[in-house]
Amino acid sequence: MKRLIIAIDGPAASGKSTTAKLVASQLGYLHVDTGAMYRAMTLKVIEKEIDIRDEKAIAKLARNTHIALVPGDDGFKVKLDGVDVSDRIRRPDVTGAVSAVSMVSEVRQLMVKEQREMGKRGGIVLEGRDIGTVVFPEADVKVFMIAHSRERAVRRSKELAANGIAAEIEELEKLLVERDRKDSNRTISPLLKAEDAVVLDTTALTVQEQVDFIVKKAKEKLH
């Protein structure tokens, strides 16, 4: 049976990670959170105290950085140069800087190359912002997930609280809206819906409803 490439794109906290992980589990596919890869790179930039506007320094750092997504009992772990940073990459300071780091051409080239290598045999669910447009424009299933900014801020607040980080919903909403603006207007791999992607508004949907929708689309491709 053919093993599909499923591309799930959309803004932060639209539900991509949870849904993609469950879709992959249900289909027996690999799950790749490409956003986590960019967050890990951003975390390193912050911890090395590099100015996020210094593209040359960031590019040099990227060439000497190893980021891996390692499967675990409760989902994959994000490892930065061999160290588990799965929780640290969700900090608000990383959220505020990740768009700038993601816009560095060499960072994106390195990440996209790695993502294509992981998905070349199919049987994969990738989530991000440019999967269906840049990384795998030939993906078998393309979904563009959206949700109201306030609902997304509430979700992010709960996610942070689970990791012991307190954050105001209003401030999180501002950060998310600003990131949407930056991601949508950058010249390199902007956040865009692929022409052949189906839009899934998750604002009022349960996680299971989101999963069922995408799994149904995948099964339709297999018949």
C-alpha positions in Angstrom: 0.0 0.0 0.0 1.2 3.5 -0.8 2.6 5.4 2.1 1.5 9.0 1.9 3.1 12.4 2.6 0.7 14.4 4.7 1.3 18.2 5.0 -0.3 20.1 7.8 0.3 23.9 7.8 -1.0 26.8 9.7 -0.2 29.4 12.3 1.0 28.7 15.8 -1.4 27.1 18.3 -3.9 26.3 15.6 -3.8 22.6 16.7 -1.2 21.3 14.3 1.1 19.4 16.8 -1.5 17.5 18.8 -3.5 16.6 15.7 -0.5 15.7 13.5 0.9 13.4 16.2 -2.4 11.6 16.6 -3.0 11.3 12.8 0.5 9.8 12.5 -0.2 7.4 15.3 -3.5 6.2 13.8 -1.9 5.7 10.4 1.3 4.2 11.7 3.3 7.1 10.2 6.3 9.2 11.4 5.3 12.6 12.9 7.6 15.5 12.2 7.1 18.9 14.0 9.1 21.2 11.7 8.3 24.2 13.9 10.1 22.5 16.8 13.2 22.3 14.7 13.2 26.1 14.1 12.4 26.7 17.8 15.5 24.6 18.8 17.6 26.7 16.5 16.1 29.9 18.0 16.8 28.6 21.5 20.5 28.2 20.7 20.6 31.7 19.2 19.2 33.1 22.4 21.4 31.1 24.7 24.5 32.1 22.7 23.4 35.7 23.1 23.4 36.3 19.3 21.4 39.3 18.0 18.5 37.9 16.1 19.1 40.5 13.4 22.7 39.2 12.8 21.9 36.8 9.9 25.6 36.0 9.3 26.2 35.0 12.9 23.0 32.9 12.9 23.9 31.2 9.6 27.4 30.3 11.0 25.8 28.9 14.1 23.4 26.9 12.1 26.2 25.2 10.2 27.5 23.9 13.5 24.2 22.8 15.1 22.6 19.4 15.2 18.9 19.2 15.7 17.1 15.8 16.0 13.6 14.6 16.6 13.8 11.4 18.6 10.8 9.2 19.2 9.8 8.6 22.8 7.1 7.0 24.8 5.0 10.2 24.9 5.9 11.6 21.5 9.2 12.7 20.1 11.9 14.6 22.0 13.6 17.6 20.5 17.4 17.3 20.9 19.7 20.2 20.4 23.3 19.1 20.0 22.4 16.0 21.9 20.5 17.7 24.8 16.7 17.4 25.3 15.2 20.8 24.9 11.5 19.8 24.3 10.2 22.0 27.1 12.6 24.9 26.8 11.7 25.6 23.1 8.2 26.5 24.2 9.3 29.5 26.3 7.7 32.9 25.4 11.1 34.4 24.5 11.6 31.6 21.9 8.2 32.2 20.5 9.0 35.9 20.2 12.2 35.3 18.3 11.6 32.3 16.2 10.2 34.2 13.2 13.3 36.2 12.8 15.6 33.2 13.0 13.3 31.3 10.6 13.8 34.0 8.0 17.5 33.4 7.8 18.0 31.8 4.4 20.7 29.3 5.4 18.7 28.2 8.4 15.7 27.3 6.2 17.8 25.6 3.6 19.4 23.3 6.2 16.0 22.6 7.8 14.2 21.9 4.6 17.0 19.6 3.4 16.7 17.6 6.6 12.8 17.5 6.4 12.9 16.3 2.8 15.3 13.5 3.7 13.0 12.3 6.5 10.0 12.3 4.2 11.3 10.9 1.0 10.0 7.4 1.5 6.5 8.6 2.5 4.6 7.4 5.5 5.0 10.7 7.2 2.9 13.6 8.7 4.8 16.9 8.7 3.5 20.0 10.3 4.7 23.6 9.9 4.2 26.7 7.9 5.6 25.8 4.5 5.2 22.1 4.1 2.6 22.1 1.4 4.1 25.0 -0.5 7.9 24.6 -0.2 9.1 21.4 1.6 6.7 18.9 -0.1 4.6 20.7 -2.7 3.8 17.3 -4.1 2.3 16.0 -0.8 -0.6 13.6 -1.1 -2.7 15.4 1.5 -2.5 19.1 2.3 -4.4 20.7 5.2 -4.2 24.3 6.3 -5.4 24.6 9.9 -6.6 27.9 11.3 -8.3 29.1 14.6 -9.3 32.4 16.2 -6.4 34.2 17.8 -8.0 34.2 21.3 -8.6 30.5 21.2 -5.0 29.9 20.1 -3.8 32.1 23.0 -5.8 30.1 25.5 -4.4 26.8 24.1 -0.8 28.2 24.3 -1.5 29.4 27.9 -2.5 25.8 28.9 0.5 24.4 27.2 2.9 26.7 29.0 1.1 26.1 32.4 1.6 22.4 32.0 5.3 23.1 31.9 5.2 25.4 34.9 5.2 28.7 32.9 2.7 31.4 33.7 1.7 33.8 30.9 -1.1 36.3 30.4 -3.5 35.3 27.6 -3.7 38.8 26.3 0.1 39.0 25.9 0.2 35.6 24.3 -2.5 36.7 21.8 -0.4 39.7 20.9 2.6 37.5 20.4 0.7 35.1 18.2 -0.9 37.8 16.0 2.5 39.5 15.6 4.1 36.2 14.6 1.3 35.6 12.1 2.1 39.0 10.5 5.9 38.2 10.4 5.4 34.7 9.0 2.9 35.8 6.4 5.0 38.7 5.1 8.5 37.2 5.1 10.1 36.8 1.7 11.5 33.3 2.4 8.9 30.5 2.7 6.1 32.7 4.0 3.1 31.2 5.8 0.7 30.6 2.9 -2.1 28.1 2.2 -1.2 25.9 -0.8 -3.7 26.3 -3.6 -4.7 22.7 -3.3 -4.9 22.6 0.5 -8.1 22.1 2.3 -8.8 24.6 5.2 -9.7 23.2 8.6 -11.0 25.8 11.1 -10.3 24.2 14.5 -11.7 27.0 16.7 -14.7 25.0 17.8 -13.6 21.5 17.0 -12.4 18.8 19.4 -9.0 17.2 18.8 -10.7 13.9 17.8 -12.8 15.8 15.2 -9.7 17.3 13.7 -7.9 13.9 13.6 -10.9 12.2 12.0 -11.1 14.8 9.3 -7.5 14.4 8.2 -7.5 10.6 8.5 -10.6 10.5 6.3 -8.8 12.6 3.7 -5.8 10.2 3.8 -8.0 7.1 3.4 -9.7 8.7 0.4 -6.2 9.0 -1.2 -5.5 5.4 -0.6 -8.6 4.1 -2.3 
